[in-house]
Amino acid sequence: MNTTAFIFFVGIIVLTLLITYWAARRNHSTSEFYVAGGSITGWQNGLAIPGDYMSAASFLGIAGPLR
């Protein structure tokens, strides 16, 4: 087993859980959970849309090799 890889893996899991715990403590209502309390700007939403598309495209194989 590669010790360095294992340490990074565990570190990423711990960091993800810490961020999730921190974010969960900041939410106090369903509005804050679903729409971030109305604080998302158009620019932020505009950046999120291509990110969602590229992520979905890579999982569905759109960006894969053509035959």
GROMACS elastic network, one bead per residue, 0.5 to 0.9 nm:
[ bonds ]
;  ai    aj funct       b0    kb
    1     4     6  0.89919   500
    1     5     6  0.83804   500
    1     6     6  0.78070   500
    2     5     6  0.54756   500
    2     6     6  0.63190   500
    2     7     6  0.88159   500
    3     6     6  0.50716   500
    3     7     6  0.61535   500
    3     8     6  0.86747   500
    4     7     6  0.51540   500
    4     8     6  0.62743   500
    4     9     6  0.85851   500
    5     8     6  0.51762   500
    5     9     6  0.60859   500
    5    10     6  0.86601   500
    6     9     6  0.50040   500
    6    10     6  0.61718   500
    6    11     6  0.84377   500
    7    10     6  0.52358   500
    7    11     6  0.59835   500
    7    12     6  0.85875   500
    8    12     6  0.60764   500
    8    13     6  0.85872   500
    9    12     6  0.52789   500
    9    13     6  0.63412   500
    9    14     6  0.87256   500
   10    13     6  0.50951   500
   10    14     6  0.61495   500
   10    15     6  0.85539   500
   11    14     6  0.51220   500
   11    15     6  0.60317   500
   11    16     6  0.84894   500
   12    15     6  0.50534   500
   12    16     6  0.60325   500
   12    17     6  0.85714   500
   13    16     6  0.51447   500
   13    17     6  0.62370   500
   13    18     6  0.86738   500
   14    17     6  0.51269   500
   14    18     6  0.61662   500
   14    19     6  0.86778   500
   15    18     6  0.50893   500
   15    19     6  0.62027   500
   15    20     6  0.85548   500
   16    19     6  0.52325   500
   16    20     6  0.61307   500
   16    21     6  0.86051   500
   17    20     6  0.50298   500
   17    21     6  0.60809   500
   17    22     6  0.85628   500
   18    21     6  0.50984   500
   18    22     6  0.61189   500
   18    23     6  0.85733   500
   19    22     6  0.50618   500
   19    23     6  0.60763   500
   19    24     6  0.84846   500
   20    23     6  0.51577   500
   20    24     6  0.60101   500
   20    25     6  0.86384   500
   21    24     6  0.51284   500
   21    25     6  0.63014   500
   21    26     6  0.88974   500
   22    25     6  0.53748   500
   22    26     6  0.66900   500
   23    26     6  0.52589   500
   23    27     6  0.67883   500
   24    27     6  0.54657   500
   24    28     6  0.83793   500
   24    33     6  0.86298   500
   25    28     6  0.75509   500
   26    32     6  0.85771   500
   27    30     6  0.78217   500
   27    31     6  0.86688   500
   27    32     6  0.56828   500
   27    33     6  0.60361   500
   27    36     6  0.85142   500
   27    37     6  0.89739   500
   28    31     6  0.84130   500
   28    32     6  0.67152   500
   28    33     6  0.78987   500
   29    32     6  0.54029   500
   29    33     6  0.65123   500
   29    34     6  0.89087   500
   29    37     6  0.86089   500
   30    34     6  0.60395   500
   30    35     6  0.82479   500
   30    37     6  0.87142   500
   31    34     6  0.53890   500
   31    35     6  0.56528   500
   31    36     6  0.66405   500
   31    37     6  0.54582   500
   31    38     6  0.78847   500
   32    35     6  0.56942   500
   32    38     6  0.75451   500
   32    39     6  0.89924   500
   33    36     6  0.56451   500
   33    37     6  0.73419   500
   34    37     6  0.77879   500
   35    38     6  0.56153   500
   35    39     6  0.77547   500
   35    40     6  0.76152   500
   36    39     6  0.58142   500
   36    40     6  0.65868   500
   37    40     6  0.80042   500
   38    41     6  0.82870   500
   40    43     6  0.82263   500
   40    44     6  0.62675   500
   40    45     6  0.67004   500
   41    44     6  0.52784   500
   41    45     6  0.62934   500
   41    46     6  0.85369   500
   42    45     6  0.50606   500
   42    46     6  0.59294   500
   42    47     6  0.86238   500
   43    47     6  0.63162   500
   43    48     6  0.87186   500
   44    47     6  0.52068   500
   44    48     6  0.63195   500
   44    49     6  0.89679   500
   45    48     6  0.50146   500
   45    49     6  0.64250   500
   46    49     6  0.55233   500
   46    50     6  0.73672   500
   47    50     6  0.60928   500
   47    51     6  0.66755   500
   48    51     6  0.50833   500
   48    52     6  0.61396   500
   48    53     6  0.86797   500
   49    52     6  0.51957   500
   49    53     6  0.62973   500
   49    54     6  0.87314   500
   50    54     6  0.60471   500
   50    55     6  0.84763   500
   51    54     6  0.52254   500
   51    55     6  0.61370   500
   51    56     6  0.85947   500
   52    55     6  0.51945   500
   52    56     6  0.61544   500
   52    57     6  0.84760   500
   53    56     6  0.51852   500
   53    57     6  0.59369   500
   53    58     6  0.85799   500
   54    58     6  0.61492   500
   54    59     6  0.86834   500
   54    63     6  0.85117   500
   55    58     6  0.53347   500
   55    59     6  0.64403   500
   55    60     6  0.87216   500
   56    59     6  0.51970   500
   56    60     6  0.60589   500
   56    61     6  0.84676   500
   56    62     6  0.85486   500
   57    60     6  0.51665   500
   57    61     6  0.59420   500
   57    63     6  0.61499   500
   57    64     6  0.88444   500
   58    61     6  0.52468   500
   58    62     6  0.61226   500
   58    63     6  0.55459   500
   58    64     6  0.73104   500
   59    62     6  0.78571   500
   59    63     6  0.86089   500
   60    63     6  0.81509   500
   60    64     6  0.86858   500
   61    65     6  0.82829   500
   62    65     6  0.82967   500
   62    66     6  0.89102   500
   63    66     6  0.86181   500
